[in-house]
């Protein structure tokens, strides 16, 4: 089952699955991301919203980050993984 299908399935079972992330005080709103692309097996990337990405198990998110193949976006602009992860964490 593709990641996006697993996430949507989890949301259907429990809409509160994804943690609500609020920027920490003093964190610049210019950081973070609103969507991420994960390279797909068939060449077409899976596109996940920030909430869908955060709903993935932590181990899977870390594994994807370590692979270095994720592409993060804020609006139309691609941002580096370190810039994306700097938001509320």
DRENDREN-664715 format. One line per 3 residues: number of its first residue (from 1); their letters; for each residue x negated, y, z negated of C-alpha. Coordinates in steps of 0.001 Angstrom, whole numbers, plus 500000, padded with zeros to 6 digits. Layout:
% DRENDREN-664715
NUM) a) X:Y:Z ~ ... .
This chain:
% DRENDREN-664715
1) xxx) 500000:500000:500000 ~ 498623:503412:500912 ~ 497782:505856:498109 .
4) xxx) 500538:508288:499035 ~ 503130:505505:498967 ~ 501922:504435:495496 .
7) xxx) 502130:508011:494238 ~ 505609:508543:495645 ~ 506693:505231:494162 .
10) xxx) 505366:506325:490762 ~ 507231:509644:491038 ~ 510459:507821:491853 .
13) xxx) 510093:505652:488734 ~ 509020:508527:486468 ~ 509043:512140:487749 .
16) xxx) 506881:513142:484782 ~ 504023:510909:485951 ~ 501738:513757:486991 .
19) xxx) 500369:515937:484277 ~ 501404:519539:484458 ~ 498203:521476:484954 .
22) xxx) 498077:525064:483810 ~ 495013:527198:484379 ~ 492994:527704:481247 .
25) xxx) 492846:531261:479889 ~ 490152:533253:481629 ~ 489936:530899:484631 .
28) xxx) 489956:532789:487899 ~ 493004:531893:490016 ~ 490696:531960:493060 .
31) xxx) 489435:528505:492084 ~ 491215:525202:492460 ~ 493046:523619:495347 .
34) xxx) 496581:523063:496506 ~ 496074:519997:498707 ~ 493471:517355:499494 .
37) xxx) 492805:515163:502507 ~ 491575:511606:502007 ~ 490045:509930:505071 .
40) xxx) 492333:507151:506233 ~ 491533:503681:507493 ~ 493103:504396:510893 .
43) xxx) 491314:507728:511335 ~ 494264:509891:510250 ~ 493673:511410:506795 .
46) xxx) 496181:511053:503983 ~ 497313:514464:502790 ~ 498197:514813:499124 .
49) xxx) 499418:517819:497191 ~ 497497:518729:494057 ~ 500211:517106:491972 .
52) xxx) 500131:513892:494009 ~ 496324:513734:493775 ~ 496446:514257:490015 .
55) xxx) 499018:511449:489734 ~ 496456:508946:491031 ~ 494750:506932:488300 .
58) xxx) 491673:508728:486956 ~ 489359:505915:488016 ~ 490598:506184:491612 .
61) xxx) 490222:510000:491658 ~ 486670:509804:490313 ~ 485810:507070:492810 .
64) xxx) 487081:509194:495675 ~ 485129:512217:494435 ~ 481931:510185:494130 .
67) xxx) 482285:508956:497726 ~ 482084:512598:498821 ~ 484603:512264:501639 .
70) xxx) 487507:514285:500204 ~ 488396:517625:501776 ~ 490052:520157:499459 .
73) xxx) 492067:523150:500638 ~ 493438:526292:499044 ~ 495891:527720:501529 .
76) xxx) 494307:527371:504969 ~ 490731:527550:503622 ~ 488640:524450:502888 .
79) xxx) 486907:524660:499500 ~ 484034:522634:498078 ~ 484848:519811:495652 .
82) xxx) 483068:521655:492828 ~ 485141:524781:493503 ~ 488322:522693:493662 .
85) xxx) 487600:520923:490367 ~ 486680:524156:488574 ~ 490317:525312:488258 .
88) xx) 491914:524047:485049 ~ 489447:521424:483993 .
